[in-house]
Amino acid sequence: MTDTHKTAADPTAAARLVLESLGVSLSDLQANEDTTAVTSPTFREYIPVVAADTPASSRRLWSNYWRFLVAHWGDRRVDEPSYNELFDLADQVEQRARSRKGSRGGHGARSNFVDAIKCVYRHAVDDEYVRPNRNPAAKLRRSGSAQPRRRALSAAQLTEITHTAATTGPNPALDSLVLRLHTETACRRSGVLSLRRRDLNDQDCTIWLREKGTARERPVSPTVMAALVDHFEVHAPSGNPDDPILRYANGRPIGDNYFQGLWQRLRRHLDWADRWGVSAHWLRYTTLTWVERNFGYAMAAAYAGHAPGGVRSGNTLTYVHPTLEELSIVLATLVGAPHPLAVGLRPVDTGSLALQNRGVRMLLPVDDDVRWRAELERSLNHRPVTLTSSQTALCDPVDPVRQVRHQLEQAERYGMRRPSQRTLVTATGLPRDTVREALNKIKLELIADHTPDVPKPSAGSAQTSVDTGADCFSGP
């Protein structure tokens, strides 16, 4: 009885009694720990094993951070670093990222580094190199979400970018085509790089975008479709449908270095782009913001390629996911040109009155807060059919009469009332006098088109007409 009370009061004695009952001594446990430490590999030896067992998309994202880890701790064993050491190394990664232009304070780099470290130690625990209760990465936390610096560009900024790309550099036609493709489809860089000839549907003017392990069909304008086909025929004479479409003048396919060179050059010429660190992803922000403001969140989520029911889009979009024809209406509205899948369709045909009201109004905006979207549309309207010339189609001036006539035709097409002069000024961005002059020219053209050809009257009949006052064409 006394031994029992003594054991209960002394936890160490109780532990010894348990070990003795199991036939295990404290030295055996220590020997086991020493064996584990000896067999643990170094980071230089173990990270290639982890990389081989990691999905390709994650491997590409984390490879830089694994190289950073090997450069600092390549000869250390996996079970040596402590939590504080990993935390300090994450701080170094964050500090390095802050010095880069376009950085959001290094939060993203720190989060990616933490994910890369956790992946290494998950494998180490599974391989029994590290005990679960001694995992130093278990308590590491990703950095909090930072306020994104990216935002939608204004029409003037978009025009500056396209003009600079078309007037500088050795490949103005290629640069203009790539920027136009980004603007129309809101695609990512990987979608541009993975585009193949077999991904083009010439008849329906659609392309397949392959990004982040997914594939989606999206409409493009006839202008871009013709430019893509011509570019492939000129620069890829082999004609293999599995070959990349976008290539340099020498026929070599473009890669990630192309985008780095393109945006470095644009930032050298544009101070505001250099100050903000503008990249291709800003064009995705611009287009998706425009779509969301005018066609709603469901259309913007589909345009972005976010899967219905996913974390980013929400479960409701499973039921309201837009069709390809509806997306083609959005594109036709954006570029101000007809699309094969949108011919004869109106927003009201989709059964959504809200889509009709919002989708048409952005062609004829009257609110000041949406004026920049009208300017964006104006910067993309009525461009030449080809982009293979050295001058980009996004920067050519547009005939005022053509702009005003386009607004009038769109209003008639969608059953809207005739826009007022003030509405046309807001929609086109033209001066009031220019709009008035364009309306007068259109009115004269209509009068000329509808005036019947009347044979010249003879002298006698003319006199009779005057005498009797029967001039049927006289008017106030």
Phi, psi and omega in degrees: 000321179294320179296325180294314178296325180292321179293319180295328180280338183244099181300325180296318178296322178296321179294321179297319179299320179294316180296320179295322179294332178271352181076027182238137178255165179296326178295326177296319179295318179295324178295323179295319178296318179297322179296318179297318181294324182290322184275355180290131182282168174276166178297323180296327180277327191268329184297321174301326177294317178295317181298322180293337182257014182250140177305151186301318182296317178290325180297319178295322182290322187264354186299320180297322182286327175293321176296320176298320179294318179294322180296329182267319187232034185301324184264003178273149177283155186298328185271006183277314186298148177260174179299317181296323178293318177296321179297317179295322179293323176296324176297321179297318179298318180295318180296320178297319183291331181295334182282348181276147177289141181084001181288147176260044179084009180079007183295318181294319180296319179296318180297318179294322179295318178298318178298319180295318179295316180298324178297318179298314184283337171296317177294321180296322177293317179297324180274003176065028171276335180227136178284146181303323181280358178239024179282111184289341181271355185296326183267357178292139180238144177292155180290148178296153181295128178268157176294122184295138178274338179289148178203175179289139177277154174281167180297321180296320179292320178296320178295320177299318181296311182293323178294318180295320179295327183277343184247001177227160176088165184275347184230067183296323180294316179295316181297318180296320180294318180296316180295321178295321179296317177298317185291321183284322188254349185056036182278164175270173179299321181296328177294325177289316184291329184269003183290126179243164180297325180288350178277356182263129173252096186298323186290314183266357182056055175230157178226158176259123178258127181245107184221139175051041177077007179239165178224137179216148179264130183224145180283150171228161180288155175304330178299310181291321180299313179297321180293321179295316180296314180297319180298319180292318181295327182279318189259353177229073185297342179296329177075014179291120184294346179268359180279149176299148182277308189279124186218160173288176181297331179276003178093357181280132181297146178284157178221197181299327180297332179299313181294322178298315179294320181298310185282334172295319178294317179297321180289333176293327183270337184242110184297318182294326178291324177291323181292324182266349183070043183295139179221185181299331183292338176295328177293324176296317176301317184298310183293315182294325176296317178299316180295316182295319182295329187254333183238358176097169186290321182299317180293321180293321179295320178292320179297326180284342182087017177283129186293138176298137180084359180280176182295323185282330187258328180099157184288330183299328183294346174299328184266340185240023182296126183292156176273169178295325178295320178294321177295327178292330175295319177300313181296316180299324177290320181297312185269351179068031180220150181293155177231142183304324182276350181252002182292128178080358180259145173237156177306328181293336180294340180282353181085008182245108178294325179297321179295321178297313183294317185278324184289329182272327183299331184286345170286331181233064185290145177237347181273142180295327185286352178246010184296323182296332179288326174295323178292324176298315179297319180297327180288346181250356187281144167054061181258159178301161185288336183240149176244019186275353177281168182286344179262131180287146180282349185280351187242359181289143177294152182248140179297125181303320179298321180294321179296312181296317179298322179298317179296320179294318180294321179294321178296318178292323182296320183264013175072023179271158177290159183298127182293145178284170179297322179296319178296320179294324177297317180291319184288323184265338184076012181272157175298156182298319181295323179295318178296318179297318179294320178295320178297321178296319178295318179296322180295318178295323177296320179294319178297318180294324181288330185258001179276120181290152177283117181254126179296148180294128179285152176287171183297320182291316181293326179295320180295321179297320181297322181288319183294320185272348181069028185260031179288104186287349181258002178287151182202176180295000000 
